[in-house]
Amino acid sequence: MTTPMPAEFNHRSKEPTVVEIDGFRGRLISANHADYDSARAVWNGAIDRRPHLIARCIGTVDVIAAVRFARDHDLEIAMRGGGHNVAGTAVCDGGVVIDLSAMRGVRVDPTARRAWVQAGALWGDVDHETQAHGLATTGGIVSHTGVAGLTLGGGVGWLMRKHGLTVDNLFAVDVVTAGGELLRASRDEHLDLFWALQGGGGNFGVVTSFEFRLHPIGPTVLAGPILWDATDAGEVLRFYRDFIRDAPDELGTVVRFGAAPPLPVIPENLHWRPVVMVGTCYAGPIEDGEQVLRPLRACRTPLLDLVGPASYVGFQSALDSTVVHGWNYYWKSTHLPELRDNLIDVIAEHAFSCSSPRSYAAMFHLKGAVSRVAEGGTAFGNRQASHAITLDAVWRPGEDFGDRDTAWTRGFFSALGPFRQGVYVNFLGGDEDPNRVREAYGDSVYDRLVDVKTKYDPDNVFHHNQNIRPDAGTRMSGASRARRH
């Protein structure tokens, strides 16, 4: 059954025209639809784009139909999974949003330790199903993050030092190409495309499903944050640097600099107090984790120590309320080397200079299994970096912190300039220098990505992303060339 579209969609003609998408069975949402504003909203409330059409797919055939329709009508394409990316590339102005948010199925084979996940699923959906069997895979630190975007960019999370990035646990994908063709990409089929999808983002097609490797995790893990006063930042970071140097792969940590959020587990007298918070998750026996973490927990005098046995599912969602849908976000990010004293001084100087109590910086410890995959083994670049830091200005609609904390973010990023070692592509914002996309991969990986892009998407149909452009010699139509440069 085809679905009629409103007359005003035909922007080339003044005459009313009814348009249909052949073979499409999902929902078509246009500007006169009651759900249009909610359907075009994404996690970052600072993004305000108005597509001509949102094609909410309920299956792979819908995706094929939507891609072909957009190409036939020379319309820009944006792809929406969870809609969580800070750059807001899940929605475009004046084009078609291929919306996968209704495709949230997850199937688990506990014997084979595999999961098949549709591209509209959130990590909370995956954890809910896999943890029923005491299994998990690396999947971010916020449960309402989308599976598709996090995976295609690489996938950092609590388990990465033990079990690798999300892409290191990827067996296969189903992907709709720019030509509207459905392919299966794996180590046995279309290997070049599979390699590119392991970190190259949404540049190569619309992935409709993923097949992941799972690992025994939980359902109870040793996890939780330790909080120190912001004035202790320098000393805590120096201890932390030495502590993690020999930490086992099972230990994942994220350091957060900012005001203590008003979470129920944090005493009210600490709410909004500037703190250094080291989040921990031990992917191994609890008694081993207690021994490993003992020195960190004894460092100086913490304000609060919440490390203890915890539900893995609950821990994965513990920070959800601190990064709410509809708030405004502006990010800058970079990879960093080991925390030398002069780098620690820069971080301690800038981390607490923001104005909004919701702004923060977060630093992820990499290494471990992440660094043991050879450069170029997947499209994820800069695997030898020690840390990824993201500087996040956050303010609610109507608050006036935006300009000040955007400036704080840029100033902090500039001060980190001498230490930069690449960047995680999923942490790039919407106003980045295009050269930063190359920086995310390094020259050799980026050049390979260009070759794959040129093969599978020579017209750069999928460019509403952190774009990898096809080879300049690729033939394009005049309209495509004008719009996609």
FENBELVEN-V674286 format. One record per run of one state. SS is the DSSP state (@ for helix, = for strand, . for the rest). FROM is the first residue (numbers start at 0). TO is the last residue. If there is no record, write none. Layout:
ss & from & to
SS & FROM & TO
SS & FROM & TO
This chain:
ss & from & to
. & 0 & 2
= & 3 & 4
. & 5 & 5
@ & 6 & 8
. & 9 & 17
= & 18 & 19
. & 20 & 25
= & 26 & 29
. & 30 & 34
@ & 35 & 39
. & 40 & 51
= & 52 & 55
. & 56 & 58
@ & 59 & 71
. & 72 & 75
= & 76 & 79
. & 80 & 94
= & 95 & 98
. & 99 & 104
= & 105 & 108
. & 109 & 112
= & 113 & 117
. & 118 & 120
= & 121 & 121
@ & 122 & 132
. & 133 & 133
= & 134 & 135
. & 136 & 138
= & 139 & 139
. & 140 & 144
= & 145 & 145
@ & 146 & 152
. & 153 & 155
= & 156 & 156
. & 157 & 158
@ & 159 & 162
. & 163 & 164
@ & 165 & 168
= & 169 & 175
. & 176 & 180
= & 181 & 185
. & 186 & 189
@ & 190 & 196
. & 197 & 199
@ & 200 & 202
. & 203 & 204
= & 205 & 212
. & 213 & 213
= & 214 & 215
. & 216 & 218
= & 219 & 228
@ & 229 & 244
. & 245 & 249
= & 250 & 258
. & 259 & 266
@ & 267 & 269
. & 270 & 272
= & 273 & 281
. & 282 & 284
@ & 285 & 296
. & 297 & 302
= & 303 & 304
. & 305 & 306
= & 307 & 310
@ & 311 & 315
. & 316 & 318
@ & 319 & 321
. & 322 & 326
= & 327 & 335
. & 336 & 339
@ & 340 & 349
. & 350 & 358
= & 359 & 364
. & 365 & 366
@ & 367 & 369
. & 370 & 385
= & 386 & 394
. & 395 & 400
@ & 401 & 414
. & 415 & 415
@ & 416 & 418
= & 419 & 419
. & 420 & 423
@ & 424 & 426
. & 427 & 433
@ & 434 & 440
. & 441 & 441
@ & 442 & 455
. & 456 & 476
@ & 477 & 483
. & 484 & 484
